[in-house]
Amino acid sequence: MRKIITKIVKFAIIPVIAIALQFSISTARELTLDSAISIAIKNNADIKIAKLEVDRAKQAILEAYGYAYPSLDLSGSFTHYVEKPKMPFPDFTAMLNNSVYSVLFKENVIPTNNAKYLPMTTKLQSFSLANNYSATFQLTQVLFNYSVIQGISTSGIYRNLAEEQLKGKIASTTLNTQKAFYGVLLSQEVLNITRQSLQNAMDNLKNVQALRAQGMVSEFDALRAEVQVENIRPVVLQMESNLESIKNNFKLLIGIPQTEDITLQGEIEYNPSELKSEQEYIDIAMKNNFDLNTLNIKREFDNAMIDIERANYYPTLAFFANYGFLGGANDLNFMNYRQSVVGVSLSINLFNGLRKERRIEQQTINVKKTDESINQFKDYIAAQIKSKLIEIKKIQTNIDAQNRNIQLAQRAYEISEVRYKEGTGNQLEIENADLALRQAKTNYMQSVYQFITIINDLDNLTGTIDPKYLNINE
């Protein structure tokens, strides 16, 4: 019975262990260049800020339209005079007394007696009620205001500026991710080359030890072969450490946790393509470069700001309607009444100390500054394109030569092994041939990496990017 239970437990545990092993193996996150770029765009802080700026620009457009819509305001107030205001006014008592006696004297009701008249003076009197309230609705509709019209147009330009800046951030993030992605692949390739060199040294050591056992080689050769293995081993460890460091930097760049293990799916390989002429690249860049387009839209925005300042020269025409509830009393027994008014208001500034002119001059200077930046950036783009094309041609020449050099180094290594086995060579030849082969492969991979990154730089200068990454509405 115990044996049966043991078998059942074994059969139950084995699938669990297999599943656990499979899960542990598959925990490494596989990333392609496309998925890495998508993650970087999603997590990049600058892109998030740029997207928020686009959202703010859209709200600014709605705000600009709001100035063209009617405005309805409600205001209310209640006042209580602790001490009523007073003003000098003719004495009503003296006025009434003198009027009555004047009539009586005139009608001969009583004998005339000027002593009955009181002196006409002024005295402080109050005409306010102690408690007052008011509730008023105010409707205002702008009929004409050029600033409102221009503001709507300017806010649309600002949205275009924010969207172009967002595209520039996405393109920059894409470029950095591409370089970092291929940087990891380069480190992996260099590590593989070094590991292969270590494997060659270990195979050579086995051959030397076998020949040493037969007394065919000296102890010095055996020691030298062993030293070669031990010299390469720390280089492999250093390469592994460098790879982990570069991977961590890559994870930091695209915004994934440092604790997450990743595996990159891709190859760093040389794919030569037909290049356009220098002028063609420059023409494309002048049309599509995101940073240059941002400057062009900024210039358009600066011109729009001039129009907004000039709009202050135009009058403002508005319709208004007012309807209110009011009341007053010395106690809380209010006498209530209503009032309403409609009308049209026209306002225009005739003089404000030339402030409008000075603001227009400031905005005009901003346009000129942007023009200088545009011209300077165009020169920079042209110079960069020329430099990149020269580098590409030089690297392509180096790649062809290095590819041939790898073949020669591989053949030299094979010959050195044959010569050593035949007794006509020595360990120094094998070591030098292995070092030359490793260096040739490393140089080739570094040149391919440089070629890829320069092509990426060229794409960034010309605004060449997969449109799916520029979906700013997500």
C-alpha positions in Angstrom: 0.0 0.0 0.0 2.9 2.3 0.8 4.5 1.6 -2.6 1.2 2.5 -4.4 0.9 5.8 -2.5 4.6 6.6 -3.3 4.0 6.0 -7.0 0.8 8.1 -6.9 2.7 11.0 -5.2 5.5 10.7 -7.8 3.1 10.8 -10.7 1.4 13.8 -9.1 4.6 15.7 -8.4 6.3 15.2 -11.7 3.8 17.3 -13.7 3.8 20.0 -11.0 7.6 20.1 -11.2 7.5 20.2 -15.0 5.0 23.1 -15.0 7.1 25.0 -12.4 10.2 24.5 -14.5 8.4 25.7 -17.6 7.1 28.7 -15.7 10.5 29.6 -14.4 12.0 29.3 -17.8 9.3 31.4 -19.5 9.5 34.3 -16.9 12.0 36.1 -19.0 10.2 38.8 -21.0 10.8 38.5 -24.7 11.1 41.8 -26.5 11.4 42.6 -30.2 12.5 46.0 -31.4 8.9 46.9 -32.2 7.5 45.9 -28.8 10.4 47.7 -27.0 9.7 50.9 -28.9 6.0 50.6 -28.0 6.8 50.1 -24.3 9.2 53.0 -24.4 6.7 55.3 -26.0 4.1 54.3 -23.5 6.3 54.8 -20.4 8.4 57.8 -21.5 7.8 60.7 -19.1 8.6 63.4 -21.8 6.0 61.8 -24.1 3.4 61.7 -21.3 4.0 65.4 -20.6 3.8 66.2 -24.3 0.5 64.3 -24.5 -0.8 66.3 -21.6 0.2 69.5 -23.4 -1.8 68.4 -26.4 -4.8 67.8 -24.1 -4.3 71.3 -22.6 -4.2 72.8 -26.1 -7.5 71.1 -27.0 -9.1 72.6 -23.9 -7.6 76.0 -24.8 -9.5 75.8 -28.2 -12.8 75.1 -26.3 -12.0 78.0 -24.0 -11.4 80.3 -27.0 -14.8 79.3 -28.4 -16.3 80.0 -25.0 -15.6 83.7 -25.4 -17.9 83.8 -28.4 -20.8 82.2 -26.5 -23.2 84.3 -24.4 -22.4 84.8 -20.7 -25.0 84.6 -18.0 -24.2 85.9 -14.5 -26.1 86.0 -11.3 -25.2 88.4 -8.6 -26.8 89.1 -5.2 -26.3 91.2 -2.2 -27.8 92.1 1.1 -26.8 95.2 3.1 -27.7 96.5 6.5 -26.7 100.0 7.6 -25.4 100.0 11.1 -25.3 103.8 10.7 -27.2 105.2 7.8 -25.4 107.6 5.4 -26.4 111.2 5.6 -26.0 114.2 3.4 -26.6 118.0 3.7 -30.1 119.0 2.5 -32.4 122.0 3.0 -34.3 121.8 6.3 -37.8 120.4 5.4 -39.3 121.7 8.8 -38.3 125.3 8.0 -39.4 124.9 4.4 -42.9 123.6 5.4 -43.3 126.2 8.3 -42.5 129.1 6.0 -44.7 127.8 3.2 -47.7 127.5 5.6 -47.3 130.9 7.1 -46.7 132.4 3.7 -50.1 131.2 2.6 -51.8 132.3 5.8 -50.3 135.7 5.6 -51.2 136.1 1.9 -54.8 135.0 2.5 -55.1 137.4 5.5 -56.0 134.5 7.7 -53.7 135.8 10.3 -51.8 139.1 10.6 -48.4 139.2 8.9 -45.6 138.4 11.3 -42.2 137.9 9.9 -41.0 136.5 13.2 -43.0 133.3 12.4 -40.6 132.5 9.5 -37.7 130.1 10.4 -34.3 130.6 8.9 -33.6 128.4 5.8 -30.5 126.3 6.5 -29.3 122.8 5.6 -29.0 119.9 7.9 -27.7 116.3 7.7 -30.5 114.0 6.7 -30.7 110.3 5.7 -32.7 109.0 2.7 -31.6 105.3 3.0 -33.4 102.3 4.4 -31.7 100.2 6.9 -32.0 96.9 5.0 -31.6 96.4 1.3 -31.2 93.4 -1.0 -30.8 92.8 -4.7 -30.6 89.8 -7.0 -29.6 90.4 -10.6 -29.3 88.3 -13.8 -26.9 89.7 -16.4 -26.8 88.3 -19.9 -24.0 89.4 -22.2 -23.4 88.4 -25.8 -20.3 89.6 -27.7 -21.5 90.7 -31.2 -18.0 91.7 -32.4 -14.6 91.3 -30.9 -11.7 90.6 -33.2 -9.6 89.3 -30.3 -12.1 86.5 -29.8 -12.0 85.6 -33.5 -8.2 85.7 -33.5 -8.0 83.8 -30.2 -9.8 80.8 -31.7 -7.4 80.7 -34.7 -4.4 81.1 -32.4 -5.5 78.3 -30.1 -5.8 76.0 -33.1 -2.2 76.8 -34.1 -1.1 76.1 -30.5 -2.7 72.7 -30.7 -0.7 72.0 -33.9 2.4 73.1 -32.2 1.8 70.8 -29.2 1.1 67.8 -31.5 4.3 68.4 -33.5 6.3 68.6 -30.3 4.7 65.3 -29.3 5.8 63.7 -32.6 9.3 65.0 -32.0 9.4 63.4 -28.5 8.1 60.1 -30.0 10.7 60.2 -32.7 13.5 60.9 -30.2 12.3 58.1 -27.9 12.2 55.7 -30.9 15.7 56.6 -31.9 17.1 56.2 -28.4 15.3 52.8 -28.1 16.7 51.6 -31.4 20.2 52.5 -30.4 19.9 50.9 -27.0 18.2 47.8 -28.4 21.0 47.2 -30.9 23.5 48.1 -28.2 22.3 45.1 -26.2 22.4 42.9 -29.3 26.0 44.1 -29.9 27.0 43.2 -26.4 25.4 39.8 -26.8 27.3 39.2 -30.0 30.6 40.4 -28.5 30.0 38.0 -25.6 29.3 35.2 -28.0 32.5 35.9 -29.9 34.5 35.9 -26.6 32.8 32.7 -25.5 33.7 31.1 -28.8 37.2 32.2 -28.3 37.2 30.6 -24.9 35.8 27.4 -26.4 38.6 27.5 -29.0 41.1 27.9 -26.2 39.6 25.0 -24.2 39.5 22.7 -27.3 43.1 23.6 -28.0 44.0 22.8 -24.4 42.4 19.4 -24.7 44.4 18.7 -27.8 47.6 19.9 -26.2 47.0 17.8 -23.1 46.3 14.8 -25.3 49.5 15.3 -27.2 51.4 16.0 -24.0 50.2 12.6 -22.6 51.7 11.0 -25.7 54.9 12.9 -25.2 54.5 14.8 -28.5 54.6 18.4 -27.1 56.5 20.1 -24.3 55.3 21.0 -20.9 55.8 24.6 -21.8 53.2 24.4 -24.6 50.7 22.7 -22.3 51.2 25.4 -19.7 50.8 28.1 -22.3 47.6 26.6 -23.6 46.2 26.5 -20.1 47.3 30.1 -19.4 45.4 31.1 -22.6 42.2 29.6 -21.3 42.6 31.3 -17.9 43.3 34.7 -19.6 40.1 34.5 -21.7 37.9 33.3 -18.9 37.8 36.7 -16.9 37.2 38.5 -20.2 34.0 36.4 -20.6 33.0 37.2 -17.1 33.6 40.9 -17.8 31.6 40.7 -21.0 28.7 39.1 -19.1 28.8 41.8 -16.5 28.8 44.5 -19.2 25.8 42.8 -20.9 23.8 42.9 -17.6 24.7 46.5 -17.1 23.7 47.4 -20.6 20.4 45.5 -20.2 19.7 47.3 -17.0 20.2 50.7 -18.7 18.0 49.5 -21.5 15.2 48.6 -19.1 15.6 52.0 -17.4 15.3 53.6 -20.8 12.0 51.9 -21.9 10.6 52.1 -18.4 10.3 48.5 -17.1 11.3 47.3 -13.6 15.0 46.5 -13.0 14.0 43.2 -11.4 12.3 42.0 -14.6 14.4 39.6 -16.7 14.3 40.3 -20.5 15.4 38.5 -23.6 15.8 40.5 -26.8 14.6 38.9 -30.0 16.5 40.2 -33.0 19.8 40.1 -34.8 22.4 42.7 -35.5 23.1 42.2 -39.1 24.3 44.2 -42.1 21.5 45.0 -44.6 22.9 47.4 -47.1 20.3 49.4 -49.0 20.5 51.9 -51.8 21.0 55.4 -50.5 19.4 58.5 -51.9 21.4 61.5 -53.0 22.5 64.1 -50.5 20.1 66.7 -51.9 17.2 64.2 -51.8 17.8 63.6 -48.1 18.1 67.3 -47.4 14.8 68.0 -49.2 13.0 65.3 -47.3 14.4 66.5 -44.0 13.4 70.1 -44.7 9.8 68.9 -45.2 9.5 66.2 -42.6 11.9 66.8 -39.8 9.8 67.1 -36.6 12.0 69.6 -34.8 12.1 71.9 -37.9 8.3 71.6 -38.3 7.9 72.5 -34.7 9.9 75.7 -35.3 7.9 76.5 -38.4 4.6 76.1 -36.4 6.1 78.2 -33.6 6.8 81.0 -36.2 3.1 80.7 -37.3 2.1 80.9 -33.6 4.3 84.0 -33.1 2.7 85.7 -36.1 -0.7 84.9 -34.7 0.3 86.6 -31.4 1.0 89.7 -33.4 -2.5 89.6 -34.9 -4.0 89.2 -31.3 -2.1 92.3 -30.2 -3.4 94.2 -33.3 -6.9 93.1 -32.5 -6.8 95.5 -29.6 -7.2 98.3 -32.1 -10.7 97.1 -33.0 -13.8 98.0 -31.1 -15.8 95.6 -29.0 -19.6 95.5 -29.6 -21.8 93.6 -27.1 -25.4 93.1 -26.3 -26.5 93.0 -22.7 -29.7 92.4 -20.8 -30.2 92.9 -17.0 -33.1 91.7 -14.9 -33.1 92.2 -11.1 -35.1 91.8 -7.9 -34.7 94.5 -5.3 -36.1 95.6 -2.0 -35.6 97.7 1.0 -37.0 98.4 4.5 -36.0 99.7 7.9 -37.2 96.3 9.3 -37.7 93.0 7.6 -41.0 94.0 6.0 -39.4 94.7 2.6 -40.9 96.7 -0.2 -40.1 94.6 -3.2 -39.8 95.7 -6.8 -38.2 94.6 -10.1 -36.2 96.3 -12.8 -34.9 95.2 -16.2 -32.8 96.8 -18.9 -31.4 95.9 -22.3 -28.9 97.6 -24.5 -25.8 97.5 -26.6 -22.4 98.6 -25.5 -19.5 99.8 -27.8 -16.0 100.2 -26.5 -12.7 101.1 -28.2 -9.4 102.1 -26.7 -8.2 105.5 -28.1 -4.9 105.7 -26.2 -3.1 103.6 -23.6 0.3 105.0 -23.5 1.4 103.2 -26.7 1.4 99.9 -24.9 -0.2 98.1 -27.8 2.5 99.3 -30.2 5.2 98.1 -27.8 3.6 94.7 -27.4 3.4 94.3 -31.2 7.1 95.2 -31.5 7.9 92.5 -28.9 6.0 89.9 -30.8 7.6 90.9 -34.0 11.0 90.4 -32.4 9.9 86.9 -31.4 9.1 86.1 -35.0 12.6 87.3 -36.1 14.2 85.2 -33.4 12.3 82.2 -34.6 13.4 82.9 -38.1 17.0 82.9 -37.0 16.5 79.6 -35.2 14.9 78.0 -38.3 17.7 79.1 -40.6 20.3 77.9 -38.1 18.6 74.5 -37.7 18.3 74.1 -41.4 22.0 74.5 -41.7 22.5 72.0 -38.9 20.3 69.4 -40.6 22.1 69.8 -43.9 25.5 69.5 -42.2 24.4 66.4 -40.3 23.0 64.7 -43.3 26.3 65.3 -45.2 28.3 64.0 -42.3 26.1 60.9 -41.9 26.3 60.0 -45.6 30.1 60.3 -45.5 30.2 58.1 -42.4 27.9 55.5 -44.0 30.1 55.2 -47.1 33.2 54.9 -44.9 31.6 52.2 -42.7 30.3 50.3 -45.7 33.9 50.2 -47.0 35.1 49.0 -43.6 32.4 46.3 -43.3 33.3 44.8 -46.7 37.0 44.8 -45.7 36.3 43.4 -42.2 34.1 40.7 -43.6 37.0 39.6 -45.8 39.3 40.0 -42.8 37.1 37.5 -40.8 37.5 34.9 -43.5 41.2 35.4 -43.5 41.5 35.3 -39.7 39.4 32.1 -39.6 41.6 30.5 -42.3 44.7 31.6 -40.4 43.4 30.1 -37.2 42.7 26.8 -38.9 46.1 26.7 -40.5 47.8 27.4 -37.1 46.0 24.5 -35.6 47.1 22.2 -38.5 50.7 23.4 -38.2 50.7 22.8 -34.5 49.4 19.3 -34.9 52.0 18.6 -37.6 54.7 19.9 -35.3 55.7 22.9 -37.6 53.8 25.5 -35.5 53.7 26.6 -31.9 51.2 27.8 -29.3 52.1 31.4 -30.0 50.7 31.1 -33.5 47.5 29.7 -32.2 47.1 32.4 -29.6 47.8 35.2 -32.1 45.4 33.7 -34.7 42.7 33.3 -32.1 43.2 36.9 -30.9 43.1 38.1 -34.5 39.9 36.2 -35.2 38.2 37.5 -32.1 39.3 41.0 -32.9 38.1 40.7 -36.6 34.7 39.5 -35.6 34.4 42.2 -32.9 35.4 44.9 -35.3 32.9 43.7 -37.9 30.0 43.7 -35.4 30.9 47.1 -34.1 31.0 48.5 -37.7 27.6 46.9 -38.4 26.2 48.5 -35.2 27.6 51.9 -36.3 26.0 51.4 -39.7 22.6 50.6 -38.1 22.7 53.5 -35.7 23.8 56.0 -38.4 20.9 54.8 -40.6 18.6 55.4 -37.6 20.1 58.9 -37.2 19.4 59.6 -40.8 15.8 58.4 -40.5 15.4 60.7 -37.5 16.8 63.7 -39.4 14.4 63.0 -42.3 11.4 62.4 -40.1 11.1 58.8 -41.2 9.2 56.8 -38.6 6.6 54.1 -38.6 3.2 56.0 -38.6 1.8 53.6 -36.0 4.1 55.1 -33.4 2.7 58.6 -34.1 -0.9 57.8 -33.2 -1.2 60.7 -30.8 -4.9 60.1 -30.2 -4.2 57.0 -28.1 
